[in-house]
Amino acid sequence: MDATFKRTELDSDNIVVDIGLATQELSGVLAEFNYRNLDEEPQFAGINTSTEWLAKHIADQLADKISAGALGEGAHGIDAIAVTLHESHVAWASYERALRPSG
């Protein structure tokens, strides 16, 4: 699993995101899925939990964390998040979403 945080300008510390906070919050998001069959989880009832859908779900969770300030104030400058889930060494799917309107 890869998460990519994108921005057009570095923050005042010349970084895109505090990687320590990003790793911490990503671990929390992923903990929801550890050792679980998503098709048996009530919150996902009736949803085709495809790799693509799961990538979107994780990206949305990370966007919520950024909005809440969990990745630090500098993270509010992030323009987009891309999440890639690797099914194997030859197959993967990605989902990318914007965090703020461009322009």
VENJO-V440184 format. One line per field, one symbol per residue. psi: psi as a letter, one per 20 degrees, with the letter a starting at -180 (. if undefined). A space follows every 10 residues. Layout:
psi: ???
//
This chain:
psi: pppppqqhqq aijkrgqohg hggghggggh hhipkqohii phijpjpomr ggghgggggg ghghgghijh jrhhiiiphq pppppohaii prqqppqqhq pq.
//
